[in-house]
Amino acid sequence: MERHEMIDLLTGVQSSKRNYYSELKTTVDELKKKNSQLEIINEVMSSFTSNFSVSDMLQNMLLKLKSVYPIDRVSTALENDHELVLSYVYPESDMYLARGTRFPKNNSLYHDVLTLGHHTVYHDDNSVSFFEKEGFQRLGLASVHLFPLKSNGKTIGVLSLGSRTHFQCIEEDLAFFFNLADQVAVCVENSRLFSEVLAGKQRWEETFRAVSDAILIIAPDGTVVSRNDAVQLDWPLEVGQNIRTAIAKATRSGEDPFQKTIETKRPYSAELHHENKIYDCSWYPLLGMDASIDAVILYRKNVTEKRQMEVQLMHSGQLAAIGEMAAGVAHELNNPLTAIIGNSQLLLRTQSNNVEMKPLLEDIDRCGKRCRTIIRSLLAFSRQDDFSFKPCSLNEAVSEALHLTRQQIEKQQISIDIVLDSSLPTLSGNLQQLSQVAVNLLMNAKDALEEQQVVPKKIRIQTKTTDSSALLCVTDNGSGIAQGILDDIFHPFFTTKDTDRGTGLGLSVSFGIAKAHGGTLFVETSQLDETTFILKIPLSHGGL
């Protein structure tokens, strides 16, 4: 033996080297294990994203765990409505109990961990019977470690780590697994919260889209950020479109309601008009954390029909008042008119040979009868409470309308050509409503000719039959109707007249009356600048 070898043997240097390298290897292995544990914790935390899946997290976690521990299966059971439910298992081929299985509150390892909040381990040499034992045996698990999932101091479920070999945990391993369970609990709880937020967002979006009135979210610069489906129905505004110009054109009050909301940071309401439609609009500011305007919500409701009904109700009230006044006037005038007509007829009998007096007396008699006819027509026209359908004549409706309008028309130097079909059969309808249509068409023709320089000014009113329908045609030789507005003339409140001369309801109301009679109202124009409005009522219509 060499001398230096003898010295090393006697002094124990070789033994110290072996111990040193052995301790160094142990330290390196422990560091690798610690590093792997940190990687596993980091993997669990980093797996929580907007596309988060608990199943994916368990899969990634098991792959990392298998590199350090003999773990073959992971699962979680979560509390739901005070019951513990099997929620996730990986790999799914190792699923014995069906997902959604509820663990009993008695004789269950899982439920004991949930209730007591401590670590429990199962080994296949355990003779105690419990709910999960058969499943562990069928899966060939030799050891199963169960850890409570705790979040904010509350146990929300159980984490199960199964191994097909006998796996004992030292104290450091238990500390790691408790920490791992806490991180898994945080991710599961965040997943629950994320699902609730997502479900709430989906419900809000579905409700937002389903509202029948238009709702828009508008940025402070006027750009549409979002809108519901109802926006596209009558006044389309696209996402990304700036609405300031459209709002300015639709506002008649002179104030910009959007800008008013931005400036005052308070809700503001305004009525907007777009393409002969009326919208009741409400603007609501959305304030940020610093009280600045983040956006403005516009709630828009089409109230055109409502306004039309209000005007019609007002018109009905006015007609009712006219009817009452007409009844009073008729009562007051009937007696003197009876006396005038009666006396004139008596004088005509006694003065029939008086060449000078007879024409004057005939004129008095004629004017008295005309006054009586006008009063009767006014009473019939204003009696709007009776909407029953009865057999009536379109010719009679024209005659009633002419009694009311003829003098006004001829006063404007407009001649009336009346062509009534004497063979026109009766139809089922409302005489007062049909008279109202005729009045509206005659007055529109008069207004169209009133400002024109054409000579002669003529209106032709005609009745005839065709295709089993009765037709009422009113033609004027005015300037005609521009092609650009032909599609709008029957819309409520559309008018080319000054505001003090028309409401834009005459043609729309007449169209409604035609529709109620099962017919229609339309317009035709010719190259001679003639305009003809045609009321078409089927003779077979049975009324309402």
Order of alpha helices (4+ residues) and beta strands (2+ residues): alpha-alpha-alpha-beta-beta-alpha-beta-alpha-beta-beta-alpha-beta-beta-alpha-alpha-alpha-beta-beta-beta-alpha-alpha-beta-alpha-beta-beta-alpha-beta-beta-alpha-beta-beta
